[in-house]
């Protein structure tokens, strides 16, 4: 038996209309699973249509705002009603809609509370809702696998991203480990992915400044940004039987970036010594 396969499973992917979530969904369809795509954008229906017929899997789509706990409950209930069970949950929905520490407005005394809450509501509250309701079903089944998209920014300070992103992803890591402790005896595994810089729309849909792209690439030993497909492979591995004795782990996928010091101290914000 090839334990690295997940064929025949019922899968939910949040944040599935683009980026890492879409790459995971596409890989699931190729594996021959029943995959439910969920996203806050109704573009998820279009993307599901494109995936239908591309592999042996069955595809369904749902619009869901993970910040809404009642909507998340309904989403999970709809998956179970349609497919009978929930074997794998890829909880991927996330945002980074605030300026970084190195950008105007990103300093701790400049960042607005509204920007803080917007990121935390999706990345932490939304994950809590999705994890809670996935666990509700999987505990009853006495089986299941949850794979959460965290970030290398949840493992260390990262000045090139925002305060709420670092804080939320750090909390995500703790939430994953805590849930893994509880759910282990129910036959449910919970693991996290920690991607480094990956080419997605999480920072916006426009082109990135060339200087920013180059600075990130300088911090990656493999000398390139990650692709969503680079992360999807690890996600499927963690969900599969090949990882049957793995739970509570945080698995870095970053081209070696976390093995390096990200930034020199001279690049950090400093007081203006010329001011009167």
C-alpha positions in Angstrom: 0.0 0.0 0.0 1.2 3.5 -0.9 0.7 5.3 2.4 1.5 8.7 0.9 -1.8 8.7 -1.1 -5.1 10.2 0.2 -7.4 8.8 -2.5 -10.9 8.0 -1.4 -10.9 10.7 1.4 -13.4 13.5 1.9 -11.4 16.8 2.1 -12.2 20.4 3.0 -9.9 23.2 1.9 -10.5 26.8 3.1 -9.0 29.8 1.3 -9.3 27.6 -1.8 -10.0 30.2 -4.5 -6.3 31.1 -5.0 -2.7 30.7 -3.8 -1.7 27.8 -1.5 -5.3 26.7 -0.9 -6.0 26.4 -4.6 -2.8 24.4 -5.1 -3.8 22.0 -2.3 -7.3 21.6 -3.8 -5.8 20.9 -7.3 -3.5 18.3 -5.8 -6.4 16.7 -4.0 -8.4 16.4 -7.2 -5.4 14.7 -8.8 -5.4 12.2 -5.9 -9.0 11.2 -6.6 -10.6 12.6 -3.5 -13.9 14.3 -2.8 -12.8 17.9 -2.2 -14.9 20.7 -0.9 -13.4 24.2 -1.8 -14.4 27.0 0.5 -13.5 30.7 0.2 -14.9 34.1 1.1 -14.9 35.0 -2.6 -17.5 33.6 -5.0 -14.6 33.0 -7.4 -14.4 29.7 -5.6 -17.3 28.5 -7.8 -15.4 29.3 -11.0 -12.2 27.7 -9.7 -14.1 24.6 -8.7 -15.6 24.4 -12.2 -12.1 24.5 -13.7 -10.9 21.7 -11.4 -13.9 19.4 -12.1 -12.9 16.8 -14.6 -9.2 17.4 -14.3 -8.6 14.3 -12.2 -10.5 11.4 -10.6 -11.8 13.5 -7.7 -15.2 15.0 -7.1 -15.4 18.8 -6.6 -17.9 21.0 -4.7 -17.6 24.6 -3.7 -18.9 26.8 -0.9 -18.7 30.5 -0.1 -17.9 31.0 3.5 -16.4 33.8 5.6 -14.4 32.1 8.3 -14.8 35.0 10.6 -18.5 34.0 10.9 -18.7 31.1 13.3 -22.2 30.2 12.3 -21.2 30.1 8.7 -18.3 27.8 9.5 -20.6 25.5 11.4 -22.9 25.4 8.4 -20.0 24.8 6.0 -18.8 21.7 7.9 -22.3 20.4 8.3 -22.9 20.8 4.6 -19.7 18.9 3.8 -20.8 16.0 6.1 -24.4 16.1 4.7 -23.1 15.9 1.1 -20.3 13.4 1.6 -21.0 11.5 4.8 -17.9 12.4 6.7 -14.9 14.7 6.9 -11.5 13.0 6.7 -9.1 15.9 6.1 -9.3 19.6 6.7 -6.8 21.9 5.1 -7.3 25.1 7.1 -5.6 27.7 4.9 -7.6 30.9 4.9 -5.5 33.9 5.9 -4.8 37.5 5.2 -1.9 40.0 5.7 -3.7 43.3 5.2 -1.5 45.6 7.3 1.8 47.4 6.6 5.0 45.7 7.7 7.3 47.0 10.4 9.5 48.5 7.7 6.6 50.4 6.0 4.9 53.7 6.8 2.2 53.1 9.4 3.5 49.7 10.4 5.3 50.8 13.7 3.6 49.7 16.9 2.6 53.3 17.8 1.2 53.9 14.3 -0.7 50.7 13.4 -4.4 51.2 13.6 -6.5 48.8 15.8 -8.8 48.3 12.8 -5.9 46.9 10.8 -4.9 44.7 13.7 -8.4 43.3 14.1 -8.9 42.7 10.4 -5.9 40.3 10.3 -6.6 38.7 13.7 -10.2 38.0 12.9 -9.3 35.9 9.8 -6.0 34.3 10.8 -6.8 33.5 14.4 -10.5 33.7 15.1 -11.4 32.2 11.7 -9.0 29.4 12.2 -10.5 28.7 15.7 -13.9 28.4 14.1 -12.7 26.1 11.4 -10.7 23.9 13.8 -13.4 23.8 16.3 -16.1 22.5 13.9 -13.7 20.1 12.1 -12.8 18.6 15.4 -16.4 18.3 16.4 -16.9 15.9 13.4 -13.6 14.1 13.6 -13.9 13.4 17.3 -17.2 11.7 16.6 -15.6 9.7 13.8 -12.5 8.8 15.9 -10.4 9.7 12.9 -9.2 12.6 10.8 -6.3 14.9 9.9 -6.1 18.7 10.2 -3.4 20.6 8.4 -3.2 24.3 9.2 -1.3 26.9 7.2 0.9 28.9 9.7 4.0 30.7 8.6 7.7 31.1 9.4 6.6 34.5 10.7 4.9 32.5 13.5 8.2 31.0 14.5 10.3 34.2 14.9 10.0 37.9 14.5 9.9 39.0 10.9 10.1 42.8 10.2 9.1 42.4 6.6 5.5 41.5 7.6 3.0 43.2 9.9 2.6 43.0 13.6 -0.8 41.3 13.4 0.4 38.8 10.9 3.4 37.8 13.2 1.1 37.7 16.2 -1.7 35.7 14.6 0.6 33.1 13.1 2.5 32.7 16.4 -0.9 32.1 18.1 -1.8 29.6 15.3 1.3 27.5 16.1 0.2 27.4 19.8 -3.4 26.5 18.9 -2.2 23.7 16.6 0.0 22.2 19.3 -2.8 22.5 22.0 -5.4 20.9 19.7 -3.0 18.0 18.8 -2.7 17.2 22.6 -6.5 16.9 23.0 -7.3 15.1 19.7 -4.6 12.5 19.6 -6.6 9.9 21.6 -9.5 10.5 19.3 -7.4 9.3 16.3 -7.2 12.9 15.0 -3.9 14.4 14.0 -3.2 18.2 13.8 -0.2 19.6 12.1 0.9 23.0 10.8 2.7 24.1 7.7 5.1 27.0 8.0 5.7 28.4 4.6 8.3 31.1 3.9 7.8 33.7 1.2 5.4 32.2 -1.4 4.0 33.9 -4.5 0.3 34.4 -3.7 -2.2 37.3 -3.5 -2.0 37.5 0.3 -0.2 40.8 0.2 -2.4 42.2 -2.6 -2.9 41.6 -6.3 -0.6 44.3 -7.6 3.1 43.9 -8.6 5.5 43.9 -5.7 8.3 46.5 -5.6 11.4 45.1 -7.2 13.5 46.1 -4.1 11.2 44.1 -1.9 11.3 41.0 -4.2 15.1 41.2 -4.3 15.4 41.6 -0.5 13.2 38.5 0.1 15.2 36.5 -2.4 18.4 37.5 -0.8 17.2 35.8 2.4 16.4 32.4 0.7 19.3 30.0 0.2 17.5 28.4 -2.8 17.4 31.9 -4.3 13.8 31.9 -5.4 10.3 32.6 -3.9 8.2 29.5 -3.2 5.4 28.4 -5.4 2.0 27.3 -4.0 2.8 23.8 -5.4 5.9 23.7 -3.2 3.7 23.8 -0.1 0.9 21.6 -1.5 3.1 18.6 -1.6 4.0 18.8 2.1 0.3 19.5 2.9 -0.8 16.2 1.2 2.1 14.3 2.9 1.0 15.5 6.3 -2.6 14.5 5.6 -1.7 11.0 4.4 -1.0 7.8 6.1 2.7 8.3 5.6 2.5 10.8 8.5 0.4 8.5 10.7 2.6 9.1 13.7 3.0 12.8 13.2 0.9 15.3 15.2 1.5 18.6 16.9 4.3 19.4 14.5 5.2 22.6 12.7 6.8 21.8 9.3 8.8 24.5 7.6 8.7 24.9 3.8 10.8 27.9 3.0 13.8 27.1 0.7 16.1 27.2 3.7 15.2 30.8 4.7 14.7 30.1 8.4 18.3 28.8 8.6 19.5 32.3 7.9 19.4 35.5 9.8 16.7 37.4 7.9 17.8 41.0 8.3 20.7 43.1 9.8 20.0 45.3 12.7 21.0 48.4 10.7 17.9 47.9 8.5 15.5 48.2 11.4 13.7 51.5 12.1 15.8 54.0 14.1 15.1 57.4 15.8 15.7 60.4 13.6 18.7 61.9 15.3 18.5 65.1 13.1 15.2 66.1 14.5 15.2 69.2 16.8 
